[in-house]
Amino acid sequence: MIFLESERLLFRTHELQDESDFISMHTDSEVRRYVGGRPWPLEKARTRFRDEYLGRPKETYGLWATILKEESKYIGCCGLRAGDKKGEAHLGYYLAHPYWRRGFASEASQAFIGVAFTRLRLVRLLADVEKGNDASEHILQKFGFQFINFEEIPASGRIINLYELTKSEWYKKST
Ligand SMILES: CC(C)(COP(=O)(O)OP(=O)(O)OC[C@H]1O[C@@H](n2cnc3c(N)ncnc32)[C@H](O)[C@@H]1OP(=O)(O)O)[C@@H](O)C(=O)NCCC(=O)NCCS
């Protein structure tokens, strides 16, 4: 199922043909550097794909297979995770290393922010980013997300920064 399209990207349900690209992405230490810190072992990546991604998302929330239209190629997964409170969701994006720095995460973010505030009529978007993930923080700030607080993961000492974008801030910025 195709959920959404932007200029260069298409967001659809994960299919079996995405498995090898999904595995390559999550077994890459650069990709996992600020999301857990370690690459997933091959078996973990395969199991996660089959148990948690294949055939999903089915509707609205979840990370959608992100396809580069001109190459018909799986380049990552992006989307919204339902929040704990009504009217809120979390924005998330993961792209394969060869496709970084071409504006794809920004394009995906813009598309899902639009979905959140127009199609879904949410009032607040959240995003958490590990300290040091400068590209991700840059994207959030570019779209008007504000830093609200941070949390330290006791076991690892890693710092997770929490950002928010309210519908009113987004509306002000986009008009
Ligand atoms: C974070 C990530 C999604 C960025 O994807 P991307 O497609 O390269 O991002 P974009 O090209 O849309 O934009 C990156 C922006 O950050 C800037 N940037 C890139 N690397 C940067 C860095 N190290 N420091 C500061 N800014 C940086 C770029 O110049 C660009 O800025 P601009 O829009 O003003 O030109 C990608 O690196 C990724 O998937 N990383 C692994 C998973 C991950 O960390 N996900 C995010 C979890 S919070």
The ligand as a MOL file (V3000), in Angstrom:
LIG
                    3D

  0  0  0     0  0            999 V3000
M  V30 BEGIN CTAB
M  V30 COUNTS 48 50 0 0 0
M  V30 BEGIN ATOM
M  V30 1 C 20.1220 11.6500 10.1030 0
M  V30 2 C 19.8470 11.2620 8.6540 0
M  V30 3 C 18.4150 10.7710 8.5550 0
M  V30 4 C 20.0550 12.4860 7.7520 0
M  V30 5 O 19.6700 12.1420 6.4540 0
M  V30 6 P 20.0640 12.9920 5.1750 0
M  V30 7 O 19.1800 12.5380 4.0670 0
M  V30 8 O 21.5260 12.9320 4.9930 0
M  V30 9 O 19.6400 14.4370 5.6110 0
M  V30 10 P 19.4000 15.6700 4.6370 0
M  V30 11 O 20.3100 15.5330 3.4540 0
M  V30 12 O 17.9390 15.8390 4.3900 0
M  V30 13 O 19.7770 16.9120 5.5340 0
M  V30 14 C 20.8440 16.9100 6.3460 0
M  V30 15 C 21.0710 18.3530 6.7690 0
M  V30 16 O 21.9810 18.2750 7.8420 0
M  V30 17 C 23.2240 18.8210 7.4170 0
M  V30 18 N 24.2350 17.9320 7.9310 0
M  V30 19 C 24.6090 16.7400 7.4610 0
M  V30 20 N 25.5700 16.2250 8.2330 0
M  V30 21 C 25.7780 17.1290 9.2190 0
M  V30 22 C 26.6370 17.1750 10.3370 0
M  V30 23 N 27.4660 16.1720 10.5880 0
M  V30 24 N 26.5740 18.2450 11.1310 0
M  V30 25 C 25.7120 19.2570 10.8970 0
M  V30 26 N 24.8510 19.2600 9.8460 0
M  V30 27 C 24.9130 18.2050 9.0280 0
M  V30 28 C 23.1980 18.8540 5.9110 0
M  V30 29 O 24.0550 19.8610 5.4170 0
M  V30 30 C 21.7380 19.1740 5.6660 0
M  V30 31 O 21.5090 20.5380 5.9310 0
M  V30 32 P 20.6270 21.4830 4.9600 0
M  V30 33 O 19.2910 20.8550 4.8360 0
M  V30 34 O 20.5800 22.8000 5.6520 0
M  V30 35 O 21.3320 21.5010 3.6520 0
M  V30 36 C 20.7810 10.1270 8.1760 0
M  V30 37 O 22.0840 10.5240 8.4360 0
M  V30 38 C 20.5200 8.8000 8.8480 0
M  V30 39 O 19.6550 8.0430 8.4310 0
M  V30 40 N 21.2790 8.4760 9.9130 0
M  V30 41 C 21.1590 7.1970 10.5870 0
M  V30 42 C 19.8620 7.0090 11.3520 0
M  V30 43 C 19.5710 8.1800 12.2370 0
M  V30 44 O 20.4480 8.6780 12.9400 0
M  V30 45 N 18.3030 8.6060 12.2250 0
M  V30 46 C 17.8550 9.7260 13.0100 0
M  V30 47 C 17.5360 9.3140 14.3740 0
M  V30 48 S 17.1140 10.7250 15.3630 0
M  V30 END ATOM
M  V30 BEGIN BOND
M  V30 1 1 1 2
M  V30 2 1 2 3
M  V30 3 1 2 4
M  V30 4 1 2 36
M  V30 5 1 4 5
M  V30 6 1 5 6
M  V30 7 2 6 7
M  V30 8 1 6 8
M  V30 9 1 6 9
M  V30 10 1 9 10
M  V30 11 2 10 11
M  V30 12 1 10 12
M  V30 13 1 10 13
M  V30 14 1 13 14
M  V30 15 1 14 15
M  V30 16 1 15 16
M  V30 17 1 15 30
M  V30 18 1 16 17
M  V30 19 1 17 18
M  V30 20 1 17 28
M  V30 21 1 18 19
M  V30 22 1 18 27
M  V30 23 2 19 20
M  V30 24 1 20 21
M  V30 25 1 21 22
M  V30 26 2 21 27
M  V30 27 1 22 23
M  V30 28 2 22 24
M  V30 29 1 24 25
M  V30 30 2 25 26
M  V30 31 1 26 27
M  V30 32 1 28 29
M  V30 33 1 28 30
M  V30 34 1 30 31
M  V30 35 1 31 32
M  V30 36 2 32 33
M  V30 37 1 32 34
M  V30 38 1 32 35
M  V30 39 1 36 37
M  V30 40 1 36 38
M  V30 41 2 38 39
M  V30 42 1 38 40
M  V30 43 1 40 41
M  V30 44 1 41 42
M  V30 45 1 42 43
M  V30 46 2 43 44
M  V30 47 1 43 45
M  V30 48 1 45 46
M  V30 49 1 46 47
M  V30 50 1 47 48
M  V30 END BOND
M  V30 END CTAB
M  END
